C-alpha cells in the first residue's frame, strides 16, 4: 500500500480507536483481530495493549468467531443425538433429518477413510464430522433451490472450495499464528495459511476428487422415511444438455417435501457474514471485519490480485457502511406471530385499471383462494405433492413429466389439465408455495441475526463491490438489499426532525408501498390517496395482525405496515405525537439503464419518457406498449398477419406485457431471452398450434417498438455491441475504466473457455473438472461480447451511486443504496433528489462514448473502431430540473 492509502486507513483506525475508548497514539493506528491497538509501520504492525474493555468491540469479535464454530458444535451434537435415538426416530423435521444424514455420511467416510486420505495431504484433510457438515450444508443449499437438480460437477466443486478453506482454517487455529480465532468460512484462509504456516494449497484434482467422493457417498447413503419405509434422499441421473450427457444430482421427492415444509432452518446453513456492531474498517485495508478477510472484489480470481480501489470510490463505500441502523421490532413481532400461528402468507386482491378488474397475488397473513377455483380444483390442489406444485409454479409442468416419479406423474397430468383450462389456477399455486418459502427464509434469517445482536443495538452493514463496481452488503442473513420483510425490519438508528416536507414524503412512500406508484401516478396523486385513506392507515397501525387488514394486500406489505405505523405515530390525533422519524423512504431511478443510454446519446425523444427532463411523469413502458399495438395492427406479411390478429384478439398489450423487455433491453436482453419472457404470457391465452408463431411475432414487434420510441438510445446500444465484437475478436479480455476510476475487468472464470480434466470417482463414474483460469487461457469471445454493454451500464450505475454517496457524505445526509434505489430519511428526501440529479448531469456532461472509444482504441490498438455518431440535441443540464428523475 502507498503512503496515502496508509494515512487514510490510519485516520479511520484512529477515529475508531477513540470511539471505542482506546488511548490514541500516533497518526496511524488501528485494531487487529485480537482487539489490540496497533501502529502501522513500514515493516509490519507494532502491538499495544488495549486501555480498557469495550462491549461493542468485544461482542463484534465474538460474533465473528462464533458464527461458524457454533454451527459446527450444534451439528456435532445433533449427529450424536441422531445416532443415539436411531435413524428413523428423527426424520420428520428438517434439522434432525440433516443430522441423520450426517451420521450416515460419517459412517460411510469411516469405511472409506483410506481412499479419502489419499486424495489430499493427510495432515490437511479435515475430520469426518467437518467433512460431513460441509458436504451436507453445501449440497442441500444448492439442491433445495432447484427441483430439476444441479450438475454434479457444480455441487462438488462448491464443496471442494469450502473443504479447502476449512482445512486451512484448522491449520491456522492449531498453529496459533495470524488471527486469534479465524472462522472456518474466511475467504482468505487458504492464502493466509500458506503464507504463515506452510499450508500446501490443494490442486484442482485433489480438491474435486475428495469433494466428488463425498458427494457420491452422500447420494448412496442418505435416506428419508416415506411410505412406511426408508427411501433414498438423493439421486443422480443423466440429462442430455447441448448434445452431450451431463450427470445431475437432485433431491428425491420425499426429501424435497420435507425441506419445503421446514425451509431454511437457522442451524442448517450458518451465515458467512453478520451485520457489524461497530463501524466497518476501511475498504482499502484487509476488509471491513476485524478478523475475517474478504475478497477485494466479489467473485474475484487470481487475475484481480493487483486490483486497487480508487480513493474516492473507497471513501464513498466507507461512508455508506458507517450509516448505523436499528431493528424494527414491531415488524418482527407481527411476522413472528403470523409464523407461530402457521398463517398462509399470500392472497389475492382485485385491482381495477381502465375499467378492467385484474387479480394480483401478494403477501397476506390470512390467505383465501380466488373465487374462480372450483371445489374440484381445490381437491386437486390438496392431493398434489408440494414439489409438483412448485414445478407448476415455475411454468415447467409438462417439461418435468419425464423426470418425476411414476406416482407423481399421474397427479401432475391432472393438475396440468386444470392449468391449461384456467391460468389463474397456476398462479394461485405459485402464490401458495414459492412465496411462502421466501417468507419463511427471510424470517429465519432475521431470527438468526437476533441470536447475535441485541434488540436495541446499532448495527452496520459492511459493503463490498463486484467486478463492475456495483455495491452489495456482505451480511447474508438480513440487509436492506433483501426482500420486503428484510427491508421493513430495518430503520435508521439516528432520527431526523419531522417537518411538512417530511410528512409529504412519508405519504408518498406509503402510497408507493401500497402499489400506487405505477401507471404514471404523480407525487400529488399519491399524497391525495394517503389523505383519503388516512383512517385506514391509522387502523393498520393500531391493529397489526389478528385478522385481515388492508396492509396485507399491499404491493409491499411489510414496508406498507412500517409506513402506516410511522405516519400514525406522527399524525394520529389521539395519543402523543412523534417529532422525529427513523423510517427509510425509497426513491428509485426511472429505468436507470435507459436513462444512461438516453443521456449518453442525448436522445431528446427518449428523455421525457425516462424522466430526464420535464415536470410531468413519463412512462416508457406505456409508450412502447402503444407502439407495439400499432405495429401489430400494421403487420403486412401474410404469414404473420394471422399471428398478429391472434395476439390482438387474445392479449391486452399493456405496460405490464412489455415492462420486463423494456427494462432489461439495455442490459443485453437477446431475442431468445425476449421470446422466453413472453412465452408464459401467451401460452394460456393463445391456441397451442399458434403460440410459438405468436411469440416470435410479438418479440419482433417489441424490439421494433423500443427502437422506434427511443431511437438514439438503441443506436448507442448497437454501437457498444459493435465495439465489443471488435475487441472480443482480438482474443483478449475486455477491460475498461468507469468514470469513477473503477477498472472493470471481464476476467472472471466465466469469460474464458473452459479447460477440463477427467477424474474417476468412488462410484466408478467419471467427471470432468474445470481447471483454474490463467493468463494463457483463451477467452470466450461470445460471452466477452455479450457482457460488455450491460457491464458498461452497470459501471455507470455504480459511478452515479458512488458520486451521489460522496456528495451526501460531504453534506451530512445518511443514505442507504440498492443499486439505483436510495434509502433516506423523509426529512432529507428533497436534498437527496437535488444531489442525485446534479451528479447524474455532472457524469454525463462529458462525452462518455468518445472517452470509451479512446480507451478501447488505445488499449487494443484497433484503428478502424467505429466512431460514435449517435448524439442528439438533448441539453443534459436540464436533468437538474426533472421532477420525476427519482420517483
ABEGO torsion letter per residue (X at the ends): XBAAAAAAAAAAAAAAAAAAGBBBBBABBBBBAAGBBBBBBAAEBBBBBBAEBBAAAAAAAAAAAAAAAAAAAAAAAAAAAAAAAEAAAAAABAAAAAAAAAAAAAAAAAAAAAAAAAABBAAABBBAAAAAAAAAAAAAAAAAABAAEBBAAAAAAAAAAAAAAAAAAAAAAAAGBEBABBBAABAAAAAAAAAAAGBBBBBAAAAAAAAAAAAAAAAAABBBBBGGBBBBABBBBBBBBGGBBBBBBBBBAAAAAAAAAABGBAAABBBABBBBABBBBBAABAEABAABBBBABBGBBAAAAABBBBAAAAAAAAAAAABBBBBBAAAAAAAAAAAAAGBBABBBBBBBBGGBBBBBBBBBABBBBBAABBAAAAAAAAABBAAAAAAAAAGAAAAAAAABBAAAAAAAAAAAAAAAABAAAAAAAAAAAAAAAAAAAAAAAAAAAAAABBAABBBBBBBBBBAAGBBBBABAABBAABBAAAAAABBBABBBBBBAAAAAAAAAAAAAAAGAABGGBBAAAAAAAAAAAAAAAAAAAABABGEBBAAAABABAAAAAAAAAAAAAAABABEBBBABBABBBBBBBBGAAAAAAAAAAGBAAAAAAAGABEABBBBAAAAAAAAAAAAAAABABAAAAAAAAAAAAABBBBAAAAAAAAAAAAAGBBAAAAAAAAAAAAAAABBAAAAAAAAAAAAAAAAAAAAAABAAAAAAAAAAAAAAAAAAAAGBBBBBBBAAGBBBBBABAAABBBBBBBBBBAAGBBBBBBBBBBAABBBBAAAAAAAAAAAAAAAAAAAAAAAAAAAAAAAGBBBBBBEABBBBBAAAAAAAAAAAAAAAAAAAABBAAAAAAAAAAAAAGBAABBBBAABBABBAAAAAABAAABX
